[in-house]
Amino acid sequence: MYIDLSPLIWYETLQNIKQEIVMDSEAFQLTLEQQFQMRMMEESAHNMTHEQMVETLVQASRLLMVKDNMIRNLLKRCPI
């Protein structure tokens, strides 16, 4: 199978993927398991001190940044 990776084709392919992601409303919904995890986090937050909440927020922010970096790196390596 031959895949044309010329810059124009590659750009158009990325644009199509971006449109599909934007139009897919399910991508922005939490799964049932994720909803359960959110509920568990909400309940545990009520028992945290202010310092514990700040530390948890900082850790969560760092993990989101790491995840963004990993996705960005994978996209750079992935010939779509």
C-alpha atoms as a printed R data frame, in Angstrom:
   type eleno elety resid chain resno       x      y      z
1  ATOM     1    CA   MET     A     1   0.000  0.000  0.000
2  ATOM     2    CA   TYR     A     2   1.401  3.380 -1.047
3  ATOM     3    CA   ILE     A     3   0.705  6.445  1.089
4  ATOM     4    CA   ASP     A     4   1.411  9.846 -0.441
5  ATOM     5    CA   LEU     A     5   3.066 11.919  2.282
6  ATOM     6    CA   SER     A     6   3.594 15.065  0.253
7  ATOM     7    CA   PRO     A     7   3.122 18.142  2.455
8  ATOM     8    CA   LEU     A     8  -0.172 19.165  0.860
9  ATOM     9    CA   ILE     A     9  -1.745 15.707  1.201
10 ATOM    10    CA   TRP     A    10  -0.413 15.387  4.753
11 ATOM    11    CA   TYR     A    11  -1.825 18.798  5.686
12 ATOM    12    CA   GLU     A    12  -5.233 17.980  4.195
13 ATOM    13    CA   THR     A    13  -5.287 14.658  6.032
14 ATOM    14    CA   LEU     A    14  -4.547 16.390  9.332
15 ATOM    15    CA   GLN     A    15  -7.281 18.930  8.664
16 ATOM    16    CA   ASN     A    16  -9.780 16.128  8.010
17 ATOM    17    CA   ILE     A    17  -8.771 14.382 11.220
18 ATOM    18    CA   LYS     A    18  -9.125 17.632 13.172
19 ATOM    19    CA   GLN     A    19 -12.607 18.171 11.739
20 ATOM    20    CA   GLU     A    20 -13.627 14.635 12.667
21 ATOM    21    CA   ILE     A    21 -12.372 15.140 16.207
22 ATOM    22    CA   VAL     A    22 -14.155 18.475 16.555
23 ATOM    23    CA   MET     A    23 -17.412 17.053 15.191
24 ATOM    24    CA   ASP     A    24 -17.308 13.920 17.353
25 ATOM    25    CA   SER     A    25 -19.139 15.078 20.470
26 ATOM    26    CA   GLU     A    26 -18.502 11.723 22.158
27 ATOM    27    CA   ALA     A    27 -14.816 12.665 22.399
28 ATOM    28    CA   PHE     A    28 -15.808 15.296 24.966
29 ATOM    29    CA   GLN     A    29 -17.988 12.977 27.051
30 ATOM    30    CA   LEU     A    30 -16.764 10.929 29.987
31 ATOM    31    CA   THR     A    31 -17.201  7.189 29.960
32 ATOM    32    CA   LEU     A    32 -19.220  5.584 32.740
33 ATOM    33    CA   GLU     A    33 -15.988  4.507 34.421
34 ATOM    34    CA   GLN     A    34 -14.591  8.054 34.204
35 ATOM    35    CA   GLN     A    35 -17.814  9.462 35.671
36 ATOM    36    CA   PHE     A    36 -17.441  7.041 38.568
37 ATOM    37    CA   GLN     A    37 -13.809  8.109 39.067
38 ATOM    38    CA   MET     A    38 -14.867 11.773 39.062
39 ATOM    39    CA   ARG     A    39 -17.486 11.069 41.709
40 ATOM    40    CA   MET     A    40 -14.898  9.275 43.848
41 ATOM    41    CA   MET     A    41 -12.521 12.246 43.494
42 ATOM    42    CA   GLU     A    42 -15.292 14.672 44.448
43 ATOM    43    CA   GLU     A    43 -16.078 12.677 47.566
44 ATOM    44    CA   SER     A    44 -12.425 12.363 48.586
45 ATOM    45    CA   ALA     A    45 -11.900 16.120 48.052
46 ATOM    46    CA   HIS     A    46 -14.321 16.848 50.886
47 ATOM    47    CA   ASN     A    47 -11.931 15.099 53.290
48 ATOM    48    CA   MET     A    48  -8.766 16.889 52.102
49 ATOM    49    CA   THR     A    49  -7.010 19.765 53.751
50 ATOM    50    CA   HIS     A    50  -6.311 22.907 51.732
51 ATOM    51    CA   GLU     A    51  -2.666 21.884 51.374
52 ATOM    52    CA   GLN     A    52  -3.645 18.428 50.096
53 ATOM    53    CA   MET     A    53  -5.998 19.999 47.542
54 ATOM    54    CA   VAL     A    54  -3.288 22.353 46.281
55 ATOM    55    CA   GLU     A    55  -0.789 19.481 45.994
56 ATOM    56    CA   THR     A    56  -3.350 17.347 44.146
57 ATOM    57    CA   LEU     A    57  -4.127 20.208 41.762
58 ATOM    58    CA   VAL     A    58  -0.431 20.773 41.046
59 ATOM    59    CA   GLN     A    59   0.112 17.042 40.429
60 ATOM    60    CA   ALA     A    60  -2.948 16.845 38.138
61 ATOM    61    CA   SER     A    61  -1.775 19.900 36.177
62 ATOM    62    CA   ARG     A    62   1.678 18.372 35.754
63 ATOM    63    CA   LEU     A    63   0.196 15.073 34.543
64 ATOM    64    CA   LEU     A    64  -1.948 16.901 31.978
65 ATOM    65    CA   MET     A    65   1.121 18.721 30.694
66 ATOM    66    CA   VAL     A    66   3.064 15.449 30.451
67 ATOM    67    CA   LYS     A    67   0.124 13.868 28.599
68 ATOM    68    CA   ASP     A    68   0.049 16.818 26.161
69 ATOM    69    CA   ASN     A    69   3.782 16.430 25.552
70 ATOM    70    CA   MET     A    70   3.415 12.695 24.950
71 ATOM    71    CA   ILE     A    71   0.569 13.199 22.465
72 ATOM    72    CA   ARG     A    72   2.498 15.941 20.674
73 ATOM    73    CA   ASN     A    73   5.567 13.689 20.481
74 ATOM    74    CA   LEU     A    74   3.527 10.743 19.167
75 ATOM    75    CA   LEU     A    75   1.924 12.919 16.513
76 ATOM    76    CA   LYS     A    76   5.342 14.103 15.360
77 ATOM    77    CA   ARG     A    77   6.471 10.480 14.960
78 ATOM    78    CA   CYS     A    78   3.269  9.167 13.394
79 ATOM    79    CA   PRO     A    79   3.153  9.326  9.577
80 ATOM    80    CA   ILE     A    80  -0.542  9.849  8.945
